[in-house]
Amino acid sequence: MASKELRTFSRGEVAKHNTDGDLWIIVDSKVYDISRFKNLHPGGAAVLLDEEIAGQDATEAFYGLHKHEVLERPQYARLQIGYVQGEKSKLHGRVAGDTSKVPYAEPTWLSEGYHSPYYTESHRKFQKVVRKFMDEIVTPDAVAREEDGKPPSKSVIEAMAKQNLHAMRMGPGKHLLGRELMGGIVKPEEFDYFHELIITQELARCGQRGYGDGLMSGTVIGLPPVLNFGNPAIKDMVVSEVLSGERPICLAISEAFAGSDVAGLKTYARKTDDGKHWIINGTKKWITNGTFAHYFTVGCRTDDGFTVILVERSDGVETKAIKTSYSPSAGTAFITFDNVKVPVENTLGPEGGGIFVMLSNFNHERWVMVGSSARSQRLIVEECLKWTSQRKAFGKPLHTQAVIRSKMAAMISRVESVQNWLENITHQMNNMSYKQQASKLAGPIGLLKAHATHSAQLTATDAVQVFGGRGITRTGMGSAIEHYHRTVTFDAILGGAEDVLGDLGVRQAIRGMPKDVRL
């Protein structure tokens, strides 16, 4: 089908088309014939027949009510009949793969004219290809799946596996050797935690919280114990299947009886009389990806303490979806283990030594969550800066109000502090062994996560005030704000509640107090 030929019109000619049956408008130098559309307009035809709209330049009015993406939808784009003579369109929305020019919309290292001691040319090249992939492949699926509640599409999982993104989300390590990373843009031996942070933060830009968790986040927290503590046979069986996306894995620790209190777990594993198998009984709750996982990294009470065991979906394993305030695409589950028989070879780490297995894993999990939180907060800052610039109140842009600028100052300060602290921690991770990270960074990462998620909730509240009624509306200008405000508390709970993590950080600091200091 041939594309429609677009003509040019003078503004005077457009102005003549201002009646009920012959209605044109101008938006960003583009001319639209809305004669037939007016009766389908959600706000009613009267809005479009207003003398300041009909036949006039409606750019300011349009952007005071709608996002740019509306103009790009096929049903509205086809209403365009031409351009204003001698003028060119100047406005645009988010362009796939591009960095934003809005102040503070990007971390400092990605902002033009700024510098960073952490990021190299390798990181910059890597970020460009990852952003393009996320914008073109992941984000469209994220929007669709967040709406229908289905798990991320198999095509997206496979596309990520082809680029070895699932493997890279496990961090640097031997598991990357021999793999081609993002088409060879970075070598496995060069890949570090800043490369992984880039993946985490670019994924967060899709702005769809439930989908983000559904997109193999169970692998990010469930597979590292296998990589770091599984025996060779277990690794050979599990790792390739999980990283290909063929058989997802999840981390099953929390219970109805014990969340942050890992020592209070009631799921129990006892050995058979011949000592060759575990028999597991108990329940787990709020398990991300649990509804569609094939493997479960399970924390169990055993006779000698706390042990982590890899369980394959089999007879006796039952999963039920839990309804939460965000999308079912996350696969949040209640899991029942009823006399599940598991080979003792599936034990991850030493029997009774599960606390160390989990604590070392929690560091990486919480670090990932901070990376996602920091980037999500930045997305909200960008939305608010755009809105306060184009929204008029009392005849002036919203940002002319001192109270609005005060809220923006607080938002920006919070996100910048989180990002900079995060980058410092990431630098430490790059220069520490896995064991050193477990012993030295648990407290700092706990404090950072508590700070990040508390900051996020303050920013969510401020953003709703900035957007007003639109901030609590699931569609339209404030949709991103509504979604963020509705789902932001998840990060404050998942991976350890804020109060618990803050206490963890202080207790670790107290243990490190020298005995010979006095005021």
PASESE-850389 format. One record per residue (C-alpha): residue number from 1; residue in three letters; x, y, z. Coordinates in Angstrom, 1 decimal. Each point is the difference from the previous one (the first is absolute). Layout:
REM PASESE-850389
REC NUM ALA X Y Z
...
This chain:
REM PASESE-850389
REC 1 MET 0.0 0.0 0.0
REC 2 ALA 1.5 3.3 -1.1
REC 3 SER 0.6 2.6 2.7
REC 4 LYS -2.3 3.1 0.1
REC 5 GLU 1.5 3.1 -1.6
REC 6 LEU 0.4 2.8 2.4
REC 7 ARG -0.6 3.6 -1.2
REC 8 THR 1.1 3.3 1.4
REC 9 PHE -2.5 2.7 1.2
REC 10 SER 0.3 3.6 1.2
REC 11 ARG -1.2 0.7 3.5
REC 12 GLY -2.7 2.2 -1.6
REC 13 GLU -1.3 -2.9 -2.0
REC 14 VAL -0.2 -2.3 3.0
REC 15 ALA -1.9 2.7 1.9
REC 16 LYS -2.9 -0.2 -2.5
REC 17 HIS -0.7 -3.6 1.1
REC 18 ASN -1.5 0.7 3.4
REC 19 THR -3.6 -1.3 -0.2
REC 20 ASP -1.7 -3.2 1.3
REC 21 GLY 0.1 -1.7 -3.4
REC 22 ASP 3.3 1.4 -1.2
REC 23 LEU 2.5 0.0 2.9
REC 24 TRP 3.8 0.3 -0.2
REC 25 ILE 2.7 0.7 2.6
REC 26 ILE 3.7 0.5 0.2
REC 27 VAL 2.3 -1.9 2.4
REC 28 ASP 3.7 0.6 -0.2
REC 29 SER -0.2 1.3 -3.6
REC 30 LYS -2.0 -3.0 -1.1
REC 31 VAL -3.5 0.4 -1.4
REC 32 TYR -2.7 -2.5 1.1
REC 33 ASP -3.5 -0.4 -1.4
REC 34 ILE -2.1 -1.0 3.0
REC 35 SER -3.4 0.5 -1.6
REC 36 ARG -1.0 -3.6 0.5
REC 37 PHE 2.1 -0.7 3.1
REC 38 LYS -1.6 2.8 2.1
REC 39 ASN -2.9 -2.1 1.0
REC 40 LEU 2.3 -2.8 1.2
REC 41 HIS 2.2 2.4 2.0
REC 42 PRO 0.0 -1.3 3.7
REC 43 GLY -0.5 3.6 1.2
REC 44 GLY -3.0 0.6 -2.2
REC 45 ALA -0.3 2.0 -3.3
REC 46 ALA -0.6 3.3 1.8
REC 47 VAL 3.6 0.1 1.1
REC 48 LEU 1.2 -0.1 -3.6
REC 49 LEU -2.6 2.5 -1.2
REC 50 ASP 1.2 2.7 2.4
REC 51 GLU 1.0 3.1 -1.8
REC 52 GLU 3.5 -0.2 1.3
REC 53 ILE 0.4 -3.5 -1.4
REC 54 ALA -2.1 -0.3 -3.2
REC 55 GLY 2.2 1.0 -3.0
REC 56 GLN 2.7 1.2 2.4
REC 57 ASP 3.4 -1.1 1.3
REC 58 ALA -0.9 -2.4 2.8
REC 59 THR 3.5 -1.0 0.8
REC 60 GLU 0.0 1.4 3.5
REC 61 ALA -3.4 -1.3 0.8
REC 62 PHE 0.8 -3.5 -1.3
REC 63 TYR 3.2 -0.4 2.0
REC 64 GLY -1.7 1.3 3.1
REC 65 LEU -2.3 -3.1 -0.2
REC 66 HIS 1.8 -2.7 -2.0
REC 67 LYS 3.3 -1.7 -0.4
REC 68 HIS 1.8 0.2 -3.3
REC 69 GLU -0.4 -3.7 -0.6
REC 70 VAL -3.7 0.6 -0.6
REC 71 LEU 0.9 1.7 -3.3
REC 72 GLU 2.0 -3.0 -1.0
REC 73 ARG -2.8 -2.5 0.3
REC 74 PRO -1.2 -1.2 -3.4
REC 75 GLN -3.7 1.0 0.6
REC 76 TYR 1.1 3.6 0.7
REC 77 ALA 3.0 0.3 -2.3
REC 78 ARG -2.3 -0.7 -3.0
REC 79 LEU -1.9 3.2 0.8
REC 80 GLN 2.9 2.1 -1.1
REC 81 ILE -0.6 1.5 -3.4
REC 82 GLY 3.1 2.3 -0.3
REC 83 TYR 2.3 2.6 1.5
REC 84 VAL 0.0 3.7 0.5
REC 85 GLN 1.7 1.7 -2.9
REC 86 GLY 3.6 1.0 0.8
REC 87 GLU 0.0 -1.7 3.4
REC 88 LYS 1.5 -3.3 1.3
REC 89 SER -1.0 -2.1 3.0
REC 90 LYS 2.2 0.5 3.0
REC 91 LEU -1.4 -2.1 2.8
REC 92 HIS 0.5 -3.7 0.6
REC 93 GLY -0.4 -2.6 2.7
REC 94 ARG 2.5 -2.7 1.0
REC 95 VAL 2.0 -1.2 -2.9
REC 96 ALA 1.1 -3.7 0.2
REC 97 GLY 3.7 -0.2 0.9
REC 98 ASP 0.6 3.7 0.6
REC 99 THR 1.1 1.6 3.2
REC 100 SER -2.3 2.6 1.5
REC 101 LYS 1.0 3.7 -0.1
REC 102 VAL -2.2 0.7 3.0
REC 103 PRO 2.2 1.1 3.0
REC 104 TYR 0.5 -2.9 2.5
REC 105 ALA -1.9 -2.4 -2.2
REC 106 GLU 3.2 -1.9 -0.5
REC 107 PRO 2.7 -0.9 2.6
REC 108 THR 2.9 2.4 -0.1
REC 109 TRP 2.3 -2.3 -2.0
REC 110 LEU -2.5 0.0 -2.8
REC 111 SER -0.6 3.8 0.0
REC 112 GLU 1.8 2.1 -2.6
REC 113 GLY 3.0 1.8 1.3
REC 114 TYR 0.3 -1.9 3.3
REC 115 HIS 2.6 -2.6 1.0
REC 116 SER 0.3 -3.1 2.2
REC 117 PRO 3.0 -1.8 1.6
REC 118 TYR -1.9 -3.4 -0.4
REC 119 TYR -1.3 -0.3 -3.5
REC 120 THR 2.3 -0.8 -2.9
REC 121 GLU -0.5 0.1 -3.8
REC 122 SER -0.9 -3.7 0.3
REC 123 HIS -2.9 0.9 2.3
REC 124 ARG -1.1 2.8 -2.3
REC 125 LYS -0.2 -2.2 -3.1
REC 126 PHE -1.7 -2.7 2.0
REC 127 GLN -2.6 2.4 1.3
REC 128 LYS -1.0 1.1 -3.5
REC 129 VAL -0.7 -3.5 -1.3
REC 130 VAL -1.8 -1.1 3.1
REC 131 ARG -2.2 3.1 0.0
REC 132 LYS -0.9 -0.6 -3.7
REC 133 PHE -0.8 -3.6 0.8
REC 134 MET -2.2 0.9 3.0
REC 135 ASP -1.9 2.7 -1.8
REC 136 GLU -0.7 -2.0 -3.1
REC 137 ILE -0.4 -3.5 1.3
REC 138 VAL -0.9 0.1 3.7
REC 139 THR -2.0 3.2 0.6
REC 140 PRO -2.9 -0.7 -2.5
REC 141 ASP -0.4 -3.5 1.5
REC 142 ALA 0.2 1.5 3.5
REC 143 VAL -2.9 2.4 -0.7
REC 144 ALA -2.2 -2.8 -1.5
REC 145 ARG 0.7 -2.6 2.7
REC 146 GLU -0.4 2.5 2.9
REC 147 GLU -3.5 0.6 -1.5
REC 148 ASP -1.1 -3.6 -0.5
REC 149 GLY 1.9 -1.5 2.9
REC 150 LYS 1.6 -2.8 -1.9
REC 151 PRO 3.7 -0.9 0.5
REC 152 PRO 2.6 1.6 -2.3
REC 153 SER -0.2 -1.3 -3.5
REC 154 LYS 2.1 -3.0 -0.9
REC 155 SER 1.4 1.9 -3.0
REC 156 VAL 1.5 2.7 2.4
REC 157 ILE 1.5 -2.7 2.3
REC 158 GLU 1.6 -1.7 -3.1
REC 159 ALA 1.2 3.3 -1.4
REC 160 MET 1.7 0.8 3.3
REC 161 ALA 1.5 -3.5 0.2
REC 162 LYS 1.4 0.5 -3.5
REC 163 GLN 1.9 3.1 1.2
REC 164 ASN 0.9 -1.9 3.3
REC 165 LEU -1.7 2.7 2.0
REC 166 HIS -1.3 -2.5 2.5
REC 167 ALA 3.5 -1.2 0.6
REC 168 MET 1.3 3.6 0.4
REC 169 ARG -2.6 0.7 2.6
REC 170 MET 1.8 -2.5 2.3
REC 171 GLY 2.9 2.4 0.1
REC 172 PRO 3.7 -0.6 -1.1
REC 173 GLY 1.4 -3.5 0.4
REC 174 LYS 1.0 -3.3 -1.6
REC 175 HIS -3.6 -0.6 -1.2
REC 176 LEU 0.6 2.6 -2.7
REC 177 LEU 3.1 -1.6 -1.5
REC 178 GLY -0.5 -1.2 -3.5
REC 179 ARG -3.2 2.1 -0.5
REC 180 GLU -0.4 2.8 -2.5
REC 181 LEU -1.4 3.0 1.9
REC 182 MET -2.3 2.4 -1.8
REC 183 GLY 1.4 -1.0 -3.4
REC 184 GLY 3.6 0.2 1.3
REC 185 ILE -0.1 3.7 1.2
REC 186 VAL 1.7 -1.1 3.2
REC 187 LYS 2.2 -3.0 0.7
REC 188 PRO -0.9 -2.4 2.9
REC 189 GLU 3.2 0.7 1.8
REC 190 GLU -0.6 3.8 -0.2
REC 191 PHE -3.6 -0.1 1.3
REC 192 ASP -0.3 1.5 3.4
REC 193 TYR -2.7 1.2 2.5
REC 194 PHE -0.4 3.3 -1.8
REC 195 HIS -1.0 -1.9 -3.2
REC 196 GLU -2.5 -1.9 2.0
REC 197 LEU -1.3 3.2 1.6
REC 198 ILE -0.6 1.4 -3.4
REC 199 ILE -2.2 -2.9 -0.9
REC 200 THR -2.0 0.3 3.2
REC 201 GLN -0.5 3.8 -0.4
REC 202 GLU -0.9 -0.2 -3.7
REC 203 LEU -2.5 -2.7 0.7
REC 204 ALA -1.6 2.2 2.7
REC 205 ARG -0.7 2.7 -2.6
REC 206 CYS -2.9 -2.0 -1.4
REC 207 GLY -1.9 1.3 3.1
REC 208 GLN -2.0 -3.2 0.4
REC 209 ARG 0.6 -1.3 3.5
REC 210 GLY -1.8 -3.4 -0.1
REC 211 TYR 1.5 -0.8 -3.4
REC 212 GLY 3.4 0.9 1.2
REC 213 ASP -0.3 -2.6 2.7
REC 214 GLY -1.5 -2.5 -2.3
REC 215 LEU 2.9 0.3 -2.5
REC 216 MET 2.2 -2.7 1.7
REC 217 SER 0.6 1.9 3.2
REC 218 GLY -0.4 -3.3 1.7
REC 219 THR 3.1 -1.1 -1.9
REC 220 VAL 1.9 3.0 1.2
REC 221 ILE -0.6 -1.0 3.6
REC 222 GLY -0.5 -3.7 -0.3
REC 223 LEU 2.9 -1.1 -2.2
REC 224 PRO 3.0 1.5 1.7
REC 225 PRO -0.1 -2.5 2.9
REC 226 VAL 0.2 -2.7 -2.7
REC 227 LEU 2.9 1.7 -1.7
REC 228 ASN 1.9 0.6 3.2
REC 229 PHE -0.9 -3.0 2.1
REC 230 GLY -1.3 -2.7 -2.2
REC 231 ASN 2.1 -3.1 -0.9
REC 232 PRO 1.1 -0.4 -3.6
REC 233 ALA -2.7 -2.5 -0.8
REC 234 ILE -2.7 2.4 1.2
REC 235 LYS 1.5 2.8 -2.0
REC 236 ASP 0.1 -2.1 -3.1
REC 237 MET -3.6 -0.9 0.4
REC 238 VAL -1.5 3.3 0.9
REC 239 VAL 2.1 3.0 -1.2
REC 240 SER -0.4 -0.3 -3.8
REC 241 GLU -3.7 -0.7 0.3
REC 242 VAL -0.6 3.0 2.1
REC 243 LEU 2.2 2.5 -1.9
REC 244 SER -1.7 -1.1 -3.3
REC 245 GLY -3.3 0.9 1.5
REC 246 GLU -1.2 -3.5 -0.5
REC 247 ARG -0.6 -0.8 3.6
REC 248 PRO -0.3 3.0 2.4
REC 249 ILE 1.2 -0.1 3.6
REC 250 CYS -1.1 1.9 3.1
REC 251 LEU 1.1 0.6 3.5
REC 252 ALA -2.3 -1.4 2.7
REC 253 ILE 0.9 1.3 3.4
REC 254 SER -2.9 2.1 1.4
REC 255 GLU -2.9 -1.6 1.8
REC 256 ALA -3.3 1.0 1.6
REC 257 PHE 1.7 -0.6 3.3
REC 258 ALA 3.4 1.5 -0.8
REC 259 GLY 1.0 2.8 -2.4
REC 260 SER 3.1 1.9 1.0
REC 261 ASP 0.4 -2.4 3.0
REC 262 VAL 1.7 -2.7 -2.0
REC 263 ALA 0.8 -1.9 3.2
REC 264 GLY -3.7 -0.4 0.6
REC 265 LEU -0.7 -2.1 -3.1
REC 266 LYS -2.2 -3.0 0.5
REC 267 THR 0.5 -1.8 -3.3
REC 268 TYR 1.8 -3.1 1.1
REC 269 ALA 2.3 -2.5 -1.9
REC 270 ARG 0.9 -3.3 1.6
REC 271 LYS 2.2 -2.7 -1.5
REC 272 THR -1.3 -3.4 -0.9
REC 273 ASP 1.3 -3.0 1.9
REC 274 ASP 2.6 -0.8 -2.6
REC 275 GLY 1.2 3.6 0.0
REC 276 LYS -0.3 0.4 -3.8
REC 277 HIS -3.0 2.3 -0.2
REC 278 TRP -1.7 3.0 1.7
REC 279 ILE -3.7 -0.1 0.7
REC 280 ILE -1.3 3.6 0.1
REC 281 ASN -3.3 1.2 1.5
REC 282 GLY -1.2 3.5 0.5
REC 283 THR -1.2 3.1 -1.8
REC 284 LYS 1.5 3.2 -1.5
REC 285 LYS -1.7 3.3 -0.7
REC 286 TRP 0.5 3.0 -2.2
REC 287 ILE 2.4 -1.8 -2.3
REC 288 THR 0.7 2.0 -3.1
REC 289 ASN -0.2 -2.1 -3.2
REC 290 GLY -1.2 -2.9 2.0
REC 291 THR -3.1 -0.7 -2.1
REC 292 PHE 2.1 -0.8 -3.1
REC 293 ALA 3.3 -1.1 1.5
REC 294 HIS 1.4 -3.5 -0.7
REC 295 TYR 2.7 0.2 2.7
REC 296 PHE -0.3 1.3 3.5
REC 297 THR 3.0 1.0 2.2
REC 298 VAL -1.6 -0.8 3.4
REC 299 GLY 1.1 1.0 3.5
REC 300 CYS -0.8 -2.8 2.5
REC 301 ARG 0.4 -0.8 3.6
REC 302 THR 2.0 -3.2 0.5
REC 303 ASP 1.2 -1.9 3.1
REC 304 ASP 3.3 1.9 -0.1
REC 305 GLY -1.4 3.5 -0.6
REC 306 PHE -0.9 1.7 -3.3
REC 307 THR 0.7 -1.6 -3.4
REC 308 VAL -0.6 1.2 -3.6
REC 309 ILE -1.2 -2.7 -2.4
REC 310 LEU -0.8 0.1 -3.7
REC 311 VAL -3.4 -1.5 -0.7
REC 312 GLU -1.3 -0.9 -3.5
REC 313 ARG -3.7 0.4 -0.7
REC 314 SER -1.4 -3.5 0.5
REC 315 ASP -2.7 -1.9 1.9
REC 316 GLY -0.7 1.7 3.3
REC 317 VAL 0.9 3.5 -1.2
REC 318 GLU -3.1 2.2 -0.5
REC 319 THR 0.0 3.7 -0.9
REC 320 LYS -2.9 2.4 0.3
REC 321 ALA -0.1 3.6 -1.3
REC 322 ILE -0.2 2.8 2.7
REC 323 LYS -1.9 3.1 -1.0
REC 324 THR 2.1 3.1 0.7
REC 325 SER -0.4 3.7 -0.8
REC 326 TYR 2.2 -0.4 -3.1
REC 327 SER -0.3 -2.1 -3.1
REC 328 PRO -0.3 -3.8 0.2
REC 329 SER 2.8 -0.1 -2.6
REC 330 ALA 2.4 -0.2 2.9
REC 331 GLY -1.3 -3.5 0.8
REC 332 THR -0.2 0.6 3.8
REC 333 ALA -0.8 -3.3 1.6
REC 334 PHE -1.0 -2.0 3.1
REC 335 ILE 1.9 -3.3 -0.2
REC 336 THR -0.7 -3.3 1.8
REC 337 PHE 2.5 -2.7 0.4
REC 338 ASP -1.7 -3.3 1.0
REC 339 ASN 2.5 -2.8 0.6
REC 340 VAL 2.1 1.1 -2.9
REC 341 LYS 2.9 -2.4 -0.5
REC 342 VAL 3.3 1.6 -1.0
REC 343 PRO 3.5 -1.5 -0.5
REC 344 VAL 2.5 1.1 2.7
REC 345 GLU 2.3 1.0 -2.9
REC 346 ASN -2.4 3.0 -0.5
REC 347 THR 1.3 1.5 3.2
REC 348 LEU 1.5 3.5 -0.6
REC 349 GLY 2.9 0.6 2.2
REC 350 PRO 0.6 -1.9 3.3
REC 351 GLU -2.8 -1.6 1.9
REC 352 GLY -0.9 2.4 2.8
REC 353 GLY 2.0 2.7 -1.7
REC 354 GLY -2.9 1.6 -1.9
REC 355 ILE 0.2 3.3 1.8
REC 356 PHE 3.3 0.9 -1.7
REC 357 VAL -1.4 -1.2 -3.4
REC 358 MET -3.0 2.3 0.4
REC 359 LEU 1.8 3.0 1.5
REC 360 SER 2.5 0.1 -2.8
REC 361 ASN -2.9 -0.3 -2.5
REC 362 PHE -2.0 2.7 1.7
REC 363 ASN 2.8 2.6 -0.7
REC 364 HIS -0.3 -0.4 -3.7
REC 365 GLU -3.8 -0.1 0.1
REC 366 ARG -0.2 3.2 2.0
REC 367 TRP 2.6 1.7 -2.2
REC 368 VAL -2.0 -0.8 -3.1
REC 369 MET -3.1 1.3 1.7
REC 370 VAL 1.7 3.3 0.8
REC 371 GLY 1.2 0.3 -3.6
REC 372 SER -3.6 -0.4 -1.2
REC 373 SER -1.4 2.3 2.6
REC 374 ALA 2.5 2.8 -0.8
REC 375 ARG -0.9 -0.2 -3.7
REC 376 SER -3.7 -0.1 0.6
REC 377 GLN 0.2 3.1 2.2
REC 378 ARG 1.9 1.8 -2.7
REC 379 LEU -2.8 -0.9 -2.5
REC 380 ILE -2.5 1.7 2.4
REC 381 VAL 2.2 3.1 0.2
REC 382 GLU 0.0 0.2 -3.8
REC 383 GLU -3.8 -0.4 -0.2
REC 384 CYS -0.4 2.8 2.6
REC 385 LEU 2.4 2.4 -1.6
REC 386 LYS -1.8 -0.5 -3.4
REC 387 TRP -3.4 0.5 1.6
REC 388 THR 0.9 3.1 2.0
REC 389 SER 1.4 1.6 -3.1
REC 390 GLN -3.0 -0.6 -2.3
REC 391 ARG -2.8 0.1 2.6
REC 392 LYS -1.5 3.5 0.5
REC 393 ALA -1.4 1.2 3.3
REC 394 PHE -1.2 3.5 0.7
REC 395 GLY 1.1 0.9 -3.5
REC 396 LYS 3.7 -1.1 0.6
REC 397 PRO 1.9 -3.3 -0.2
REC 398 LEU -0.4 -2.1 3.1
REC 399 HIS 3.7 0.3 0.9
REC 400 THR -0.4 3.8 0.7
REC 401 GLN -1.6 -1.1 3.3
REC 402 ALA 2.6 -0.1 2.8
REC 403 VAL -1.6 -2.9 1.7
REC 404 ILE 0.3 -2.1 -3.2
REC 405 ARG 3.7 0.9 -0.4
REC 406 SER 0.5 -1.0 3.6
REC 407 LYS -1.4 -3.4 -0.7
REC 408 MET 2.1 -0.4 -3.1
REC 409 ALA 3.1 1.0 2.0
REC 410 ALA -0.7 -2.8 2.5
REC 411 MET -0.6 -2.6 -2.7
REC 412 ILE 3.2 0.9 -1.8
REC 413 SER 2.1 0.0 3.2
REC 414 ARG -1.3 -3.4 0.9
REC 415 VAL 0.6 -1.7 -3.3
REC 416 GLU 3.5 1.5 -0.4
REC 417 SER 1.0 -1.1 3.5
REC 418 VAL -1.2 -3.6 -0.6
REC 419 GLN 1.7 -0.2 -3.4
REC 420 ASN 3.3 1.3 1.3
REC 421 TRP 0.0 -2.3 3.1
REC 422 LEU -0.9 -2.9 -2.3
REC 423 GLU 2.9 0.7 -2.3
REC 424 ASN 2.4 0.1 2.9
REC 425 ILE -1.3 -3.4 1.3
REC 426 THR 0.3 -1.4 -3.5
REC 427 HIS 3.6 1.1 -0.2
REC 428 GLN 0.7 -1.8 3.2
REC 429 MET -1.6 -3.2 -1.4
REC 430 ASN 2.3 0.3 -3.0
REC 431 ASN 3.0 -0.1 2.3
REC 432 MET -1.1 -2.6 2.5
REC 433 SER -0.3 -3.8 -0.2
REC 434 TYR -3.4 -1.6 0.5
REC 435 LYS 1.0 -0.9 3.5
REC 436 GLN 1.2 3.5 0.8
REC 437 GLN -3.3 1.4 -1.3
REC 438 ALA -2.0 -2.3 2.3
REC 439 SER 2.0 1.1 3.1
REC 440 LYS 0.5 3.7 -0.7
REC 441 LEU -2.9 1.2 -2.1
REC 442 ALA -3.1 -1.5 1.6
REC 443 GLY -0.4 2.9 2.4
REC 444 PRO 0.6 2.8 -2.6
REC 445 ILE -2.2 -1.6 -2.6
REC 446 GLY -2.7 -0.5 2.7
REC 447 LEU 0.1 3.7 0.9
REC 448 LEU 0.1 1.0 -3.6
REC 449 LYS -3.1 -2.0 -0.9
REC 450 ALA -1.9 1.4 3.0
REC 451 HIS 1.0 3.5 -1.1
REC 452 ALA -0.9 -0.6 -3.6
REC 453 THR -3.4 -1.5 0.6
REC 454 HIS -0.9 2.7 2.6
REC 455 SER 1.1 2.7 -2.5
REC 456 ALA -2.1 -1.7 -2.7
REC 457 GLN -3.2 0.2 2.1
REC 458 LEU 0.5 3.6 0.8
REC 459 THR 0.6 0.7 -3.7
REC 460 ALA -3.2 -1.9 -0.9
REC 461 THR -2.0 2.0 2.4
REC 462 ASP 1.4 3.3 -1.2
REC 463 ALA -0.6 -1.0 -3.7
REC 464 VAL -3.7 -0.6 0.7
REC 465 GLN -0.3 3.4 1.5
REC 466 VAL 1.7 1.6 -3.1
REC 467 PHE -2.3 -1.8 -2.4
REC 468 GLY -3.1 0.4 2.1
REC 469 GLY -3.0 -2.1 -1.2
REC 470 ARG 2.0 -1.4 -2.9
REC 471 GLY 2.4 -1.5 2.5
REC 472 ILE -2.6 -2.4 1.1
REC 473 THR -1.4 -0.8 -3.5
REC 474 ARG 1.2 -3.2 -1.7
REC 475 THR -0.1 1.4 -3.5
REC 476 GLY 1.1 3.3 -1.5
REC 477 MET 2.6 2.5 1.1
REC 478 GLY 0.5 -1.3 3.5
REC 479 SER -0.1 -3.7 -0.8
REC 480 ALA 3.7 -0.5 0.9
REC 481 ILE -0.5 1.9 3.3
REC 482 GLU -3.0 -2.1 1.0
REC 483 HIS 1.7 -3.2 -0.8
REC 484 TYR 3.1 1.0 1.9
REC 485 HIS -1.9 1.2 3.0
REC 486 ARG -2.1 -3.3 0.1
REC 487 THR 3.0 -2.3 -0.3
REC 488 VAL 2.9 1.9 1.7
REC 489 THR -0.5 -1.7 3.4
REC 490 PHE 1.0 -3.4 -1.5
REC 491 ASP 3.6 0.9 0.1
REC 492 ALA -0.3 1.1 3.6
REC 493 ILE -1.0 -3.5 1.0
REC 494 LEU 1.6 -2.4 -2.5
REC 495 GLY 3.5 -1.0 0.8
REC 496 GLY -0.4 1.1 3.6
REC 497 ALA -2.2 2.7 1.6
REC 498 GLU 1.5 3.5 0.4
REC 499 ASP 0.1 -0.1 3.8
REC 500 VAL 1.7 -3.4 0.1
REC 501 LEU 2.7 1.0 -2.5
REC 502 GLY 0.7 3.3 1.7
REC 503 ASP 0.4 -1.9 3.3
REC 504 LEU 2.3 -2.5 -1.8
REC 505 GLY 2.2 2.8 -1.2
REC 506 VAL 0.3 1.6 3.4
REC 507 ARG 0.7 -3.3 1.8
REC 508 GLN 2.8 -0.7 -2.5
REC 509 ALA 1.5 3.4 0.7
REC 510 ILE -0.3 -0.6 3.8
REC 511 ARG 1.8 -3.3 -0.3
REC 512 GLY 2.8 1.8 -1.8
REC 513 MET 0.4 2.6 2.7
REC 514 PRO 3.6 0.1 1.3
REC 515 LYS 0.3 -0.8 3.7
REC 516 ASP 2.4 2.8 0.8
REC 517 VAL -1.9 3.1 -1.1
REC 518 ARG -1.6 2.5 2.3
REC 519 LEU -1.7 3.4 -0.3
